[in-house]
Amino acid sequence: MTTQRQSYRPGHRPKCLVIVDETAEWDRAVYYASRWAVRGGGGVVMLRVIETLDRNQQWLGVADVMRAEAIEIAETVLDRASGRANGIAAITPERVIREGDPVAQILDVIDKDVDIALLVLAAGDGPEGPGPIITTMVRSLGSFPIPVTIVAASLTDQDIDAMS
């Protein structure tokens, strides 16, 4: 990935990419990203990655139904997250739904949108670890094309307000 960031150049505005997944802590990432956007005059891009289904020809009809259901669920989750962002910061985030490997899709969204200046993830505080995306991304963080902010699930709205 060699795309030069344009976030702060004339005619552009910085955006924060936030991942809205199936974990309980996605709300912390949305809260932080919304506060970041309103404080810095930027925008928010919300990404939901759905699992790629095995498209065995024999079961193609079933796979198509499952894909349609996954997209419908993604739209519903993004509706809820967008409403939350609007309530926090009176912003209307961009919404992106992708299929495939989460890390590959995150990198592709960043590569295609030169205004994305920050990735915000939320880390779970349970015994199962910080979450599937963070666990997977740890190996590639050293070569990531933009800064990554990880918001702890234990932070309250007031804690995040004080930091953003």
C-alpha positions in Angstrom: 0.0 0.0 0.0 1.6 3.2 -1.2 -1.4 5.6 -1.3 -0.3 9.0 0.1 -2.7 10.3 2.7 -4.5 13.6 1.6 -6.4 14.2 4.9 -5.1 17.6 5.6 -4.6 19.0 2.1 -6.8 21.7 0.6 -10.1 20.2 -0.5 -9.9 17.3 1.8 -10.9 16.6 5.4 -9.6 14.0 7.8 -11.7 10.9 8.4 -11.6 8.3 11.1 -12.3 4.7 10.2 -14.1 2.8 12.9 -14.9 -0.9 12.8 -18.4 -1.9 13.8 -18.4 -5.6 14.4 -20.3 -8.2 16.5 -18.4 -7.5 19.7 -20.0 -5.7 22.6 -17.4 -3.0 22.7 -17.9 -1.5 19.2 -19.8 1.3 20.9 -16.6 2.5 22.6 -14.9 2.9 19.2 -17.9 4.7 17.7 -18.1 7.0 20.7 -14.3 7.9 20.5 -14.4 8.3 16.7 -17.4 10.6 16.8 -15.8 12.8 19.5 -12.6 12.8 17.4 -14.5 13.9 14.3 -16.4 16.7 15.9 -13.4 18.1 17.8 -11.2 18.0 14.7 -13.8 18.9 12.1 -13.5 15.6 10.4 -15.7 12.7 9.4 -16.3 9.1 10.3 -16.3 6.1 8.1 -18.0 3.0 9.6 -16.9 -0.4 8.3 -18.7 -3.6 8.8 -17.0 -6.7 7.4 -19.1 -9.8 6.8 -17.8 -13.3 6.5 -17.3 -14.6 3.0 -19.4 -17.6 2.4 -18.3 -20.8 0.7 -20.0 -20.8 -2.6 -20.3 -24.4 -3.4 -22.4 -24.7 -6.6 -24.7 -27.3 -5.1 -25.7 -24.9 -2.3 -25.5 -21.6 -4.3 -29.1 -20.6 -3.5 -28.5 -21.2 0.2 -25.3 -19.2 0.1 -27.1 -16.3 -1.7 -29.8 -16.3 1.0 -27.2 -16.3 3.8 -25.3 -13.5 2.1 -28.5 -11.4 1.8 -29.3 -12.0 5.5 -25.7 -11.0 6.5 -26.0 -7.8 4.5 -29.3 -7.0 6.1 -27.8 -7.6 9.6 -24.9 -5.4 8.6 -27.2 -2.6 7.5 -29.2 -2.9 10.8 -26.0 -2.7 12.9 -24.7 0.2 10.9 -28.0 2.0 11.3 -27.7 1.7 15.1 -24.0 2.8 15.0 -24.8 5.7 12.8 -27.6 6.8 15.1 -25.3 6.6 18.0 -22.7 8.8 16.2 -25.3 11.3 15.3 -26.5 11.4 18.8 -23.0 12.0 20.1 -21.7 14.5 17.7 -24.5 15.4 15.2 -22.6 13.8 12.4 -23.7 11.4 9.6 -21.0 8.9 9.1 -20.2 7.2 5.8 -21.1 3.5 5.8 -19.2 0.7 4.1 -20.0 -3.0 4.0 -17.4 -5.4 2.8 -17.0 -9.2 2.5 -13.9 -11.2 3.2 -11.0 -11.2 5.5 -11.4 -8.3 8.0 -7.8 -7.1 8.0 -7.5 -7.2 4.2 -10.8 -5.3 3.9 -9.7 -2.7 6.5 -6.5 -2.1 4.5 -8.3 -1.9 1.2 -10.8 0.7 2.6 -7.9 2.8 3.9 -6.0 2.4 0.6 -9.1 3.6 -1.5 -10.0 6.6 0.7 -7.0 9.0 1.0 -8.7 11.1 3.6 -8.8 8.3 6.3 -6.2 9.5 8.8 -6.9 7.2 11.8 -8.3 3.8 12.6 -10.2 3.3 15.8 -10.7 -0.1 17.3 -12.2 -1.1 20.7 -10.6 -3.7 22.9 -12.7 -6.1 25.0 -11.8 -6.6 28.6 -13.1 -10.1 29.0 -11.2 -13.4 29.4 -11.4 -14.1 25.7 -9.0 -11.3 24.9 -9.2 -7.9 23.2 -11.4 -9.1 20.2 -10.9 -11.0 17.0 -9.8 -8.0 14.8 -7.2 -6.7 17.3 -5.9 -10.2 17.9 -5.5 -10.7 14.1 -4.1 -7.3 13.4 -1.4 -7.3 16.1 1.1 -9.0 13.7 0.8 -6.2 11.2 0.5 -3.1 13.3 4.1 -2.2 12.9 3.6 -1.7 9.2 0.2 -0.2 9.3 -0.3 2.8 6.9 -2.1 5.0 9.4 -2.1 5.5 13.2 -4.3 3.1 15.2 -6.2 4.0 18.3 -7.4 1.2 20.6 -10.1 2.2 23.0 -10.6 0.1 26.1 -14.1 -1.3 26.7 -13.9 -0.2 30.3 -13.8 3.5 29.4 -17.0 5.5 30.1 -18.4 8.2 28.0 -17.0 10.7 30.5 -13.5 9.1 30.3 -13.5 9.4 26.5 -14.9 12.9 26.6 -11.9 13.9 28.7 -9.5 12.4 26.2 -11.0 13.4 22.9 
